[in-house]
Amino acid sequence: MANVRIKCAQTIQTIIEDKVFFAELKNDFGEKDLPFANMLILTALRHWTGLNEILRTFLKKKIPHKHRTAQYLLLLAIAELVFMETAPYAVINETVKNVRAVSDKFLSGMANAVLRKITGDIDFWREKLQIINPLPASFLPLLKGYDTAQIEQIAQSVFEQPRTDISVKSNPEQWAKKLNAEILPNGSLRLHDAAKISSMEGYENGDWWVQDVAASLPVMAMGDVKGKKVVDLCAAPGGKTAQLLAGGAEVIAVDISADRLEKLRQNMQRIGFEEKVQIICDDALDFLHTTEDEAFDAVLLDAPCSATGTFRRHPEVLHIKTTDDVIQQAKIQQQLLENSARIVKKNGIILYSVCSIAQAEGELQIDNFLNQHKNFKILPITDADIKISGLIQNKGWVRTLPYHLQQDGGMDAFFICKLQRII
Ligand SMILES: C[S@@+](CC[C@H](N)C(=O)[O-])C[C@H]1O[C@@H](n2cnc3c(N)ncnc32)[C@H](O)[C@@H]1O
């Protein structure tokens, strides 16, 4: 496993230094090493703030920049010692050897000493890693608008491993039995074992698709879409497109990314909806500019965003996204909302959603839109629409947070608002 650990260190270095999502990186771990690599990288990212803090306490001076792969190896080794079941001697031996290979003798000696100290009281360090606040200082400004108790619960949920949810075309009870899954109040199924999704019954036939429970709520909030002409503006990979089609809407799916649209096309083909949907590869803004006024009954704007609401699945967002990203995405969202307003018929709706925890991309975005567009109002979402209570806020929009549905294993953070054109 020597090489797999070096590859993990290089991967995490790319994620942190180049600010990219782990899922976006092409991995070359191979089938045998992939589960180990995924587990190690995600565990380390969930505890990244704490691991760095602990390592700092052991170091008399900073590890030179040119040897930072060795530093990543050490951080991963601490995570592996504390949270995984590998024998400590194997972690220490492999790491010392790997540190030597990527840096020098001095650092490999230091790695040996640090890891032996950690091994001396693993329970102590595990407990410490559960206490250290996992939210880095750079992320705290993104949580503006939440109170201290909420921020504490958000922080705790960083340590939780998310469950896998699926949306079914029909018969949730039957599928829950077949897949040994739990039915959530809105009809999503939560899998107990999601190790081999693509070989599970019903996947190949397109009877269901993977979709976090929170991600299924925007289309549910739209209400009855049967026979409605809907444009899904940022559609790929198509979870919400599939829901719209299952609800009987006439759908145009637009996305800027050809690769992601190909994934959408494959998903629609698997689910049996390929013939029903029109797929357009375009910048949504260009699409809006070339669309005539009042062309649609509804716009689904599942807008590009910081994706900070998905930190349980992608813990790296906590370390790679900053206020600048939110400001940049909020500008794009504002333009997309602004231009969507024109293509919706009178009484038609814009369903706006983002998988962001930052209120600047959700609540504030909508307040700002309504100040500028007196011809729109919020059409309050109801518990009857989304079938999960406790998520609807006073203004009629939905804010989900990672600790909602906690007893069942939480959910992604989403903001969802239904706007109606009244003039
Ligand atoms: C949050 S994902 C959408 C998820 C999708 N609605 C679903 O439910 O499966 C955001 C999508 O927006 C697309 N996107 C980003 N900027 C865009 C733009 N300017 N125009 C159209 N699509 C865009 C991305 O390629 C990405 O597929």
The ligand as an ORCA input file, in Angstrom:
! r2SCAN-3c Opt
* xyz 0 1
  C     -25.978     22.143     -8.779
  S     -25.571     21.501    -10.319
  C     -27.157     21.113    -10.932
  C     -27.708     19.826    -10.430
  C     -28.930     19.394    -11.230
  N     -29.955     20.412    -11.242
  C     -29.511     18.102    -10.693
  O     -30.490     18.120     -9.974
  O     -28.970     17.036    -11.021
  C     -25.222     22.944    -11.211
  C     -25.087     22.767    -12.703
  O     -25.017     24.071    -13.273
  C     -24.236     23.996    -14.445
  N     -23.861     25.379    -14.778
  C     -22.949     26.176    -14.196
  N     -22.945     27.380    -14.775
  C     -23.890     27.347    -15.753
  C     -24.355     28.274    -16.704
  N     -23.849     29.504    -16.768
  N     -25.315     27.897    -17.559
  C     -25.832     26.636    -17.512
  N     -25.421     25.706    -16.623
  C     -24.472     26.064    -15.749
  C     -23.108     23.078    -14.068
  O     -22.512     22.512    -15.218
  C     -23.844     22.049    -13.191
  O     -24.201     20.933    -13.965
*
